């Protein structure tokens, strides 16, 4: 990988990273505040239709504001008709880290809590995109970036579809997207691909909450699965446990103490 490869506006391109299938990628430094960024360079786009699609795809992506959707900070076409995208840098000193990298480091599977957190982050990204009328398509572990705090973000959310001039996805595409997240969930929990014939996860992982079997079965169902990312989120095992938990019962003495505390706070 080369270094000191040039600049884009106030951003100095300091290190070339492993390329994305759509674009070259660089670690960049903003000279104004010395913040680190991830910059993509595409093209050149010699055709006017391609240039318009680039700008429209970038604008649609930038409109999705969610912590689990990679944030597009700046985008532009230069004088050579090349497209530039500026996003925050989420990697470490060794480079970018994807969910695929994390799985490889951890021997092919994650703990149940860590897996559910990743699934939640991905579904929240899809829900945010769908609320803005933007579809991303099915996701692979290599499409999800993991920062140093364990936060998962979907890279280039919906951008590839936009470059192809594809509009909002239909219910079938939404189903494909959710199934791809469910397939990742199965792999993260069990360390195995979600191919048929599929062994229930609870038979492979000791003490796994059986609610995961229900969720994975519905999430991986080719027809009749979750209708939306929001539905899949609401059915996650942790959400079901919270919903099924009995209400906390308080004794008369506890209620009296709480009442006195409330009056004390109200009186200042």
ZIHU-V261136 format. One record per pair of residues at least 12 apart in sequence whose ideal C-beta (glycine too) atoms are under 8 Angstrom apart, sorted by sequence separation. I is the first residue (numbers start at 0). J is the second residue. D is the distance in Angstrom with one decimal. If there is no record, write none. Layout:
BEGIN
i->I j->J d->D
i->I j->J d->D
END
This chain:
BEGIN
i->2 j->14 d->5.1
i->13 j->25 d->7.4
i->14 j->26 d->4.3
i->25 j->37 d->7.5
i->26 j->38 d->7.9
i->41 j->53 d->6.9
i->73 j->85 d->4.0
i->142 j->154 d->5.6
i->181 j->193 d->7.2
i->185 j->197 d->7.3
i->188 j->200 d->5.3
i->191 j->203 d->7.1
i->200 j->212 d->6.0
i->2 j->15 d->7.1
i->12 j->25 d->4.3
i->13 j->26 d->5.6
i->24 j->37 d->6.3
i->25 j->38 d->4.7
i->61 j->74 d->7.0
i->71 j->84 d->6.2
i->72 j->85 d->4.8
i->142 j->155 d->8.0
i->199 j->212 d->4.8
i->218 j->231 d->6.2
i->0 j->14 d->6.4
i->1 j->15 d->5.0
i->12 j->26 d->7.7
i->13 j->27 d->6.4
i->24 j->38 d->7.1
i->57 j->71 d->6.3
i->71 j->85 d->7.4
i->72 j->86 d->6.1
i->189 j->203 d->4.7
i->0 j->15 d->4.4
i->12 j->27 d->5.2
i->13 j->28 d->5.4
i->24 j->39 d->5.7
i->25 j->40 d->7.3
i->71 j->86 d->5.9
i->72 j->87 d->6.9
i->138 j->153 d->6.6
i->185 j->200 d->6.4
i->189 j->204 d->6.3
i->200 j->215 d->5.9
i->0 j->16 d->6.7
i->11 j->27 d->6.2
i->23 j->39 d->6.9
i->58 j->74 d->7.8
i->70 j->86 d->6.0
i->188 j->204 d->6.0
i->199 j->215 d->7.9
i->0 j->17 d->7.7
i->10 j->27 d->4.2
i->11 j->28 d->4.8
i->22 j->39 d->4.1
i->23 j->40 d->4.8
i->57 j->74 d->4.0
i->69 j->86 d->5.4
i->70 j->87 d->5.8
i->121 j->138 d->6.5
i->199 j->216 d->8.0
i->214 j->231 d->7.8
i->217 j->234 d->7.0
i->10 j->28 d->6.9
i->21 j->39 d->7.4
i->22 j->40 d->5.8
i->23 j->41 d->7.9
i->69 j->87 d->7.9
i->135 j->153 d->6.3
i->10 j->29 d->5.7
i->11 j->30 d->5.9
i->22 j->41 d->4.4
i->98 j->117 d->6.5
i->188 j->207 d->7.1
i->7 j->27 d->7.2
i->9 j->29 d->5.7
i->10 j->30 d->7.5
i->19 j->39 d->6.6
i->21 j->41 d->6.2
i->54 j->74 d->7.5
i->69 j->89 d->7.9
i->214 j->234 d->5.7
i->4 j->25 d->6.7
i->9 j->30 d->5.2
i->16 j->37 d->7.6
i->135 j->156 d->5.2
i->136 j->157 d->8.0
i->213 j->234 d->7.9
i->214 j->235 d->6.3
i->9 j->31 d->5.4
i->54 j->76 d->7.1
i->121 j->143 d->6.4
i->135 j->157 d->4.8
i->193 j->215 d->7.8
i->197 j->219 d->7.3
i->214 j->236 d->6.2
i->53 j->76 d->6.8
i->120 j->143 d->8.0
i->133 j->156 d->7.0
i->134 j->157 d->6.1
i->136 j->159 d->7.2
i->188 j->211 d->6.7
i->133 j->157 d->4.3
i->136 j->160 d->6.0
i->57 j->82 d->7.6
i->135 j->160 d->7.1
i->211 j->236 d->5.5
i->10 j->36 d->6.1
i->12 j->38 d->6.4
i->50 j->76 d->6.0
i->117 j->143 d->7.5
i->134 j->160 d->6.3
i->193 j->219 d->6.0
i->210 j->236 d->3.8
i->57 j->84 d->6.5
i->124 j->151 d->7.9
i->10 j->38 d->6.0
i->124 j->152 d->7.1
i->125 j->153 d->7.9
i->128 j->156 d->5.8
i->208 j->236 d->4.9
i->53 j->82 d->4.6
i->124 j->153 d->4.5
i->128 j->157 d->5.9
i->210 j->239 d->5.4
i->50 j->80 d->6.4
i->120 j->150 d->6.8
i->121 j->151 d->6.3
i->184 j->214 d->7.8
i->185 j->215 d->5.5
i->210 j->240 d->7.3
i->7 j->38 d->6.2
i->120 j->151 d->3.8
i->134 j->165 d->7.8
i->184 j->215 d->6.4
i->44 j->76 d->7.1
i->50 j->82 d->8.0
i->120 j->152 d->7.6
i->121 j->153 d->6.8
i->124 j->156 d->6.5
i->136 j->168 d->7.5
i->208 j->240 d->7.7
i->7 j->40 d->7.7
i->116 j->149 d->7.0
i->134 j->167 d->6.0
i->181 j->214 d->7.6
i->42 j->76 d->7.9
i->117 j->151 d->5.2
i->133 j->167 d->7.2
i->134 j->168 d->3.2
i->181 j->215 d->5.9
i->184 j->218 d->7.0
i->185 j->219 d->7.0
i->45 j->80 d->6.1
i->116 j->151 d->7.8
i->132 j->167 d->4.8
i->36 j->72 d->7.2
i->43 j->79 d->5.4
i->44 j->80 d->5.0
i->113 j->149 d->7.6
i->136 j->172 d->6.9
i->42 j->79 d->7.8
i->43 j->80 d->4.2
i->44 j->81 d->7.5
i->181 j->218 d->2.9
i->182 j->219 d->6.5
i->42 j->80 d->5.9
i->43 j->81 d->4.9
i->44 j->82 d->6.3
i->102 j->140 d->6.0
i->134 j->172 d->5.5
i->137 j->175 d->5.1
i->138 j->176 d->7.0
i->180 j->218 d->7.1
i->181 j->219 d->4.9
i->42 j->81 d->4.2
i->134 j->173 d->7.3
i->136 j->175 d->7.3
i->137 j->176 d->5.7
i->41 j->81 d->6.6
i->42 j->82 d->5.0
i->99 j->139 d->7.3
i->136 j->176 d->6.6
i->139 j->179 d->7.4
i->178 j->218 d->6.5
i->40 j->81 d->5.8
i->41 j->82 d->4.1
i->99 j->140 d->3.8
i->135 j->176 d->6.6
i->137 j->178 d->7.3
i->138 j->179 d->4.9
i->177 j->218 d->6.2
i->178 j->219 d->5.9
i->40 j->82 d->7.1
i->41 j->83 d->7.8
i->98 j->140 d->4.2
i->99 j->141 d->4.4
i->134 j->176 d->7.0
i->137 j->179 d->3.6
i->138 j->180 d->6.5
i->178 j->220 d->7.9
i->39 j->82 d->7.8
i->40 j->83 d->5.8
i->41 j->84 d->7.5
i->97 j->140 d->6.5
i->98 j->141 d->7.4
i->140 j->183 d->6.0
i->178 j->221 d->7.5
i->181 j->224 d->7.7
i->39 j->83 d->7.1
i->97 j->141 d->5.1
i->98 j->142 d->8.0
i->101 j->145 d->5.4
i->129 j->173 d->6.8
i->139 j->183 d->7.8
i->38 j->83 d->6.6
i->39 j->84 d->4.1
i->97 j->142 d->7.5
i->98 j->143 d->4.1
i->100 j->145 d->7.6
i->138 j->183 d->7.0
i->38 j->84 d->6.9
i->97 j->143 d->6.2
i->98 j->144 d->7.7
i->140 j->186 d->7.6
i->178 j->224 d->6.4
i->38 j->85 d->5.4
i->39 j->86 d->7.5
i->97 j->144 d->5.7
i->98 j->145 d->5.9
i->177 j->224 d->6.4
i->37 j->85 d->7.8
i->38 j->86 d->7.6
i->96 j->144 d->6.7
i->97 j->145 d->6.7
i->174 j->222 d->8.0
i->177 j->225 d->5.0
i->36 j->85 d->5.5
i->37 j->86 d->4.9
i->95 j->144 d->6.2
i->96 j->145 d->5.0
i->36 j->86 d->6.6
i->37 j->87 d->6.8
i->96 j->146 d->7.6
i->174 j->224 d->5.8
i->177 j->227 d->7.8
i->181 j->231 d->7.6
i->36 j->87 d->6.3
i->37 j->88 d->4.6
i->125 j->176 d->5.6
i->174 j->225 d->7.7
i->177 j->228 d->6.2
i->180 j->231 d->7.2
i->35 j->87 d->7.8
i->36 j->88 d->5.3
i->37 j->89 d->7.2
i->125 j->177 d->7.2
i->174 j->226 d->7.9
i->176 j->228 d->7.5
i->35 j->88 d->4.0
i->37 j->90 d->7.6
i->67 j->120 d->4.5
i->98 j->151 d->6.5
i->173 j->226 d->7.5
i->67 j->121 d->7.0
i->90 j->144 d->7.7
i->173 j->227 d->6.6
i->177 j->231 d->5.3
i->89 j->144 d->5.3
i->122 j->177 d->7.6
i->125 j->180 d->7.2
i->173 j->228 d->7.6
i->67 j->123 d->5.0
i->68 j->124 d->4.9
i->89 j->145 d->7.6
i->90 j->146 d->7.7
i->91 j->147 d->5.8
i->170 j->226 d->7.4
i->66 j->123 d->7.9
i->67 j->124 d->4.0
i->89 j->146 d->4.0
i->97 j->154 d->8.0
i->27 j->85 d->7.4
i->37 j->95 d->7.3
i->65 j->123 d->6.4
i->89 j->147 d->7.7
i->122 j->180 d->6.0
i->65 j->124 d->6.0
i->68 j->127 d->5.8
i->121 j->180 d->4.9
i->22 j->82 d->7.8
i->67 j->127 d->7.3
i->68 j->128 d->6.6
i->27 j->88 d->7.7
i->89 j->150 d->7.8
i->22 j->84 d->7.4
i->26 j->88 d->6.1
i->65 j->127 d->3.6
i->118 j->180 d->6.1
i->121 j->183 d->7.2
i->64 j->127 d->7.3
i->65 j->128 d->7.8
i->89 j->152 d->6.5
i->26 j->90 d->7.7
i->63 j->127 d->5.4
i->8 j->73 d->7.6
i->63 j->128 d->5.3
i->118 j->183 d->7.3
i->117 j->183 d->7.6
i->118 j->184 d->4.7
i->8 j->75 d->7.9
i->117 j->184 d->7.9
i->26 j->94 d->8.0
i->63 j->131 d->5.1
i->62 j->131 d->5.5
i->115 j->184 d->7.9
i->118 j->187 d->7.6
i->7 j->77 d->7.7
i->63 j->133 d->5.9
i->114 j->184 d->6.1
i->117 j->187 d->6.3
i->24 j->95 d->7.7
i->62 j->133 d->7.5
i->84 j->155 d->7.9
i->59 j->131 d->7.5
i->60 j->133 d->7.1
i->114 j->187 d->4.0
i->59 j->133 d->5.4
i->84 j->158 d->8.0
i->113 j->187 d->7.6
i->114 j->188 d->4.9
i->10 j->85 d->6.4
i->69 j->144 d->6.8
i->7 j->83 d->5.3
i->17 j->94 d->7.1
i->111 j->188 d->6.2
i->7 j->85 d->7.5
i->16 j->94 d->6.0
i->17 j->95 d->7.4
i->108 j->186 d->7.4
i->109 j->187 d->4.6
i->16 j->95 d->6.3
i->107 j->186 d->7.8
i->108 j->187 d->6.1
i->109 j->188 d->7.4
i->108 j->188 d->6.6
i->108 j->189 d->6.4
i->70 j->152 d->8.0
i->108 j->190 d->3.5
i->67 j->150 d->7.2
i->69 j->152 d->4.7
i->107 j->190 d->4.2
i->66 j->150 d->6.7
i->67 j->151 d->6.0
i->68 j->152 d->6.4
i->69 j->153 d->6.3
i->102 j->186 d->7.4
i->106 j->190 d->7.3
i->67 j->152 d->5.4
i->68 j->153 d->5.7
i->69 j->154 d->5.2
i->98 j->183 d->7.4
i->102 j->187 d->6.8
i->66 j->152 d->7.5
i->67 j->153 d->6.6
i->69 j->155 d->6.6
i->69 j->156 d->6.1
i->68 j->156 d->4.6
i->63 j->156 d->6.0
i->111 j->204 d->7.1
i->63 j->157 d->7.4
i->60 j->155 d->7.1
i->60 j->156 d->5.6
i->111 j->207 d->6.3
i->60 j->157 d->5.6
i->111 j->208 d->7.4
i->59 j->157 d->6.2
i->60 j->158 d->5.1
i->129 j->227 d->7.0
i->129 j->228 d->6.2
i->111 j->211 d->7.5
i->56 j->157 d->7.3
i->57 j->158 d->7.0
i->60 j->161 d->7.1
i->126 j->227 d->7.3
i->56 j->158 d->5.1
i->59 j->161 d->5.6
i->126 j->228 d->4.0
i->125 j->228 d->4.1
i->126 j->229 d->5.3
i->56 j->160 d->7.6
i->57 j->161 d->7.7
i->56 j->161 d->2.5
i->123 j->228 d->7.5
i->55 j->161 d->6.1
i->56 j->162 d->5.3
i->122 j->228 d->4.7
i->126 j->232 d->6.8
i->52 j->161 d->6.4
i->53 j->162 d->6.5
i->122 j->231 d->5.4
i->123 j->232 d->6.9
i->52 j->162 d->5.5
i->122 j->232 d->4.9
i->52 j->163 d->7.6
i->52 j->164 d->5.5
i->49 j->162 d->7.7
i->119 j->232 d->6.7
i->39 j->155 d->7.7
i->48 j->164 d->7.8
i->119 j->235 d->6.6
i->118 j->235 d->6.9
i->115 j->235 d->6.3
i->115 j->236 d->6.8
i->115 j->237 d->6.1
i->21 j->155 d->6.8
i->19 j->154 d->7.4
i->19 j->155 d->7.2
i->21 j->158 d->7.4
i->21 j->159 d->6.1
i->21 j->162 d->7.2
END
